[in-house]
Amino acid sequence: MALQLWETLKEAITAYTGLSPAAFFTVVALLWAIYYVLSGMFGSSDNHHQQRSREYEEQMEPLPPPVQLGEITEEELKQYDGSDSKKPLLMAIKSQIYDVSQSRMFYGPGGPYALFAGKDASRALAKMSFEEKDLTGDISGLGPFELEALQDWEYKFMSKYVKVGSIKSTVPVTDGASSGESTEPKEGVVDTPAESKGVVDTPAETKEVDIAKPAEYGPSETAAAGPEATPSSDDTKKE
């Protein structure tokens, strides 16, 4: 029975493939070997990545709850770029700071967006730029499409991450503001040199007193003694 099946199989192989039974089984064995090699090359890579991801998940500790920081400066924000694993991973959009620790694989060290961490990357996200000059929160001069793209990023962060603070705005201080004195004149005050410095025009007042004194107190002693000191012409003739 088995011998008859073998004979029938050999005839079928020869009829349908044109190969001898030995050649047919050799081809089948080669195809199987090729399949085994290829599956080992690609399949093992996938298994390796899956194994690494499982190990990474097992090693990862549960993330602590986000900590509210309030207002901080840009320099303080740089401390949360992921270089210190004990600190949360933070990133800012339009001066609003978000905790992106749950996406450390993207924004942490070695991730595709690692250069955005610890910074306000509003301009870079709007322009989809990875240049150092665009890693800033200054969005002046952006076009409507870039502003729309930035708005989409902001909506994404608002829906996915927790807002933990904001960047403290820095206003330039002028000389007048730093000294605490106002450079503008006060309302209702005339800025005259004499009044502003508190200087009294003493010589002018002295002259007014000298002029008004004879009229107020009568003739001066010098004027009264004048006729007595000077002899008249009649007295001269008598002598």
Secondary structure as UniProt FT lines:
FT   HELIX           2..17
FT   HELIX           21..59
FT   STRAND          70..72
FT   HELIX           74..77
FT   HELIX           78..80
FT   TURN            85..86
FT   STRAND          90..93
FT   TURN            94..95
FT   STRAND          96..99
FT   HELIX           101..103
FT   HELIX           104..107
FT   TURN            109..110
FT   TURN            112..113
FT   HELIX           114..116
FT   TURN            117..118
FT   HELIX           122..127
FT   HELIX           132..134
FT   TURN            140..141
FT   HELIX           144..160
FT   STRAND          162..167
FT   HELIX           175..179
FT   TURN            187..188
FT   HELIX           193..197
FT   HELIX           202..217
FT   HELIX           221..224
FT   HELIX           226..229
FT   HELIX           233..238
//
